[in-house]
Amino acid sequence: MKIKFIILIIATASTLLSSCEYDNFTPPESTLSGKVVYVGNAVNVRNNGPVLELWQDGFALRSPIVLSLSQDGTFAAKLFDGKYKLTRRGNAPWLQQATDTITVNVNGNTAIDVPVTPYFNLTNDTYTKSGNTISARFVVDKIVPTANLDRVIVILSRSILMDHIPQAAGRGQVIVNVNTSTIVFGSQNSVTTDVPDELKNLDFVFARIGIKSTVSGEYNYTPVQKIALK
């Protein structure tokens, strides 16, 4: 009986010790933040779509820290100070880099820009409402000479969060497909669409334009804009 009692005391003490060690664990206090950019401008993407990965050498269990991108191309993560390697994952709307590793030294709050080369770039996007129609104007530039254009879309939504995923239609959004054969690179393009019935009664809608190459499942987008309907 005494032996069992002693074993019980040791087991309890061990559990308490482990709990104390866990409670005394110091969480990371530094913040790594930044954005993916092309020629200094943020590349807009699908929210929680394309991701970046951080790796840190010297640990027995080596696994990546995944950095999810917000739709404006920004990211942030709490980390311990140290040296990390950042990589840009595949199936993104930008060209895979020949040398894909970026060394990042985190020391306190650290901000970085992650350069990428999109297959196509969208600029000079404007929207005009007239009656029950909305006209979108935009410029498409082919950045990668060998890239082939797959889709161009205009999204109208009641929500500021919008993307090409079909389930997003439940958030009250409509996707308008642009005829890619009419796209002229380096010049102003335009598309006009009726305001969808499910959005007509709103005071305003949000809009953005997306573009996708044939070699990627992801789009890059223009920043979200707000269009007054009344």
Secondary structure as UniProt FT lines:
FT   HELIX           2..23
FT   STRAND          30..38
FT   TURN            39..40
FT   STRAND          41..42
FT   TURN            47..48
FT   STRAND          51..55
FT   STRAND          65..68
FT   TURN            71..72
FT   STRAND          74..79
FT   STRAND          82..88
FT   STRAND          101..106
FT   STRAND          110..115
FT   STRAND          120..130
FT   TURN            131..132
FT   STRAND          133..142
FT   TURN            145..146
FT   STRAND          149..157
FT   HELIX           166..171
FT   STRAND          173..178
FT   HELIX           180..182
FT   STRAND          188..194
FT   HELIX           197..199
FT   TURN            200..201
FT   STRAND          204..213
FT   TURN            214..215
FT   STRAND          220..221
FT   STRAND          225..228
//
